[in-house]
Amino acid sequence: MENANDILEVRNLKINFKTYAGTVKAIRDISFDLRKGETLAIVGESGSGKSVTTRSIMGLNAENAVIDGGTIMYKDQDLLKKTRKQMDQIRGRDIAEIFQDPMTSLDPTMKIGKQIAEPLIIHKGMKREKAYAQALEMMKLVGIDNAKERINDYPHQFSGGMRQRIVIAIALVNYPEILIADEPTTALDVTIQAQILDLMKELQAKTNTSIIFITHDLGVVAGMADRVAVMYAGKIVEYGTVDEIFYNPKHPYTWGLLNSMPTMDTSGTELPSIPGTPPDLLDPPKGDAFAARNQYALEIDTKQQPPFFKVSDTHYAATWLLDPRAPKVTPPDPIIERQKHYAQLTHEAIDKSRGKHIEEQEEQL
Amino acid sequence: MIDYSDENKILQVEHLKQYFNVGKPDEVKAVDDISFDVYRGETFGLVGESGSGKTTTGRAIIHLYEPTSGKIVFDGQDVSKLRTKQQKKHFRREMQMIFQDPYASLNPRMKVKDIVAEGIDINHLAKDDADRSKQVEDLLETVGLNRDHSSRYPHEFSGGQRQRIGIARALAVQPQFIIADEPISALDVSIQAQVVNLLKKLQRERNLTYLFIAHDLSMVKYISDRIGVMHYGRMLEIATSDEIYAHPLHDYTASLLSAVPVPDPEYERARTQIPYDASQEFDGKDRKLVEIAPHHWIRASEDEIPIYKKRLTEPSRLQK
């Protein structure tokens, strides 16, 4: 691994899908790291490649997926080079996933106790009694009431929120190193969503699991993520810490996403929206894929793909606007508001660290 | 501004009850005695979690169900008392619906022009074929699609475009009232804003009235003039959207609003969710909707009214 703090390193990943209409370039050269114990959120609209990325990590891509290059390093091993049998060993033990719809990811004909105990029996060769005892512990941990009486119930006997708790119990029963959560709360009501998100944070603190959190809800991202990667048309266009992405975004697509979500304070007759629709990845556009929908697009955007420009040590954005030669543009008003807030935040942080520094010096004296 | 006088009421829902499997052991009281009015030109948002009865309410209003009891008066007419074919046809022209799932709500075997023109044909609104085509093409343009999209099939469109087709179909018969049941929840964030802007624009241009059913509270707040909060088939609180955020009187409303994720990391780090104990709704007290302040209704018992009156004067319980 390049960095000792990383649990997963994805480098130059390219994935195509062979279809009757031609080759769909679903992932077009993405690289990112997942650090131990952190939550990395991947945001983007449908078709941007979020789910294909995580399915590649799990080794669950469809038959017609072709890996066109790149590596996915987990503990010094390239997951893309593993055979199906080897992946069966890793999946559910080292890397587990929570899917969007709890009704389709649970087996309706199997008692939930068995479903939670199954990963232990398969991966750890545990005896039935011991596995069921651990499953029961897990049910209590994820907050299923009367766990003992309910261990022999079937999924249909639970509400949507409880079912998602069961799915989380199955995913975490082996204490995986990486948990992939693909829109885990999209099918749930806001009050239940809040409970499930709190539960995930609580369990993460206990198990130190790294989480890749996929969602299109920026509100959820703000509450869950340590770092955020924004995807558009099969590429990562911006990544940084959660504060950097929400308070100091640099890519016009990130601006558009943040603006098009009304907050409780939004009023006025028109909501800022991103015009048009995402490009067809059968034939991705030359240059910046977002150019056609981007009011700040430069001429070079239609000709050449922008490289990543560094904003800070942790913050990078792929937009030509950050090139020193680019004309200065004024971001939309709400974004300027966010940036003002960021300036305030970082000043506070600097002041705080200065204060700390002085205290340390005093102590030394 | 919306005219909130009695003459301007377009829809009155009075003590509506909608039960299923009546008299059987699995009887469900999906909607249990709710009353509210909708005024001409406004957007009334209906929120609540799944199973709260908001969709059932919408369907009962458009008369997809026969109400168990209660009255729905639309434009001065009791919807349950429409007898002649002509009356029913008129009602269905005046009230239209936009559905949640743009994939399931368009017939995959019909061309866009036939989907949009179905209502035009049934109501004989076109003089001849040329007029029919023109109307369809104008409608497509109104909702932001191309005129030449009319001879395509639904599968050739994205989710957002399909939802626009659904809107064009609803507009084809020139309705006054549109029920939109979760019209944007199946769409991507960047497309949601486009569709919401379109709905607002159409409302301004055609003086439409919307019943907007959704669970995305920040979007409902943005689009609605007034909001009704439902829980367990009952209406708990009704107020203007600003008022309901400034003074969420009912504990359930406050709890629901406090659970909405906000795209602001600092806010999220400081989030405090207001808990809610639903058992307080089932303590056997006799409760009904009371107008506690102008246009602010709350389901309360006699002894709770002073408590809520006091709450009105206190600052919001929600995080700033």
Interface residues (C-beta under 8 A of the other chain):
Chain A: E45 S46 G160 D189 V190 T191 I192 Q193 A194 L197 H216 D217 L218 G219 V220 V221 A222 G223 V242 D243 F246 Y247 G256 L257 L258 S260 M261 P262 T263 M264 T266 S267 T269 E270 L271 P272 S273 I274 P275 T277 L345
Chain B: E49 S50 S158 G159 G160 Q161 D188 V189 S190 I191 Q192 A193 Q194 V196 N197 K200 R204 H215 L217 S218 M219 K221 Y222 Y245 S255 L256 L257 A259 V260 P261 V262 P263 D264 P265 E266 Y267 E268 R269 R271 Q273 Y276
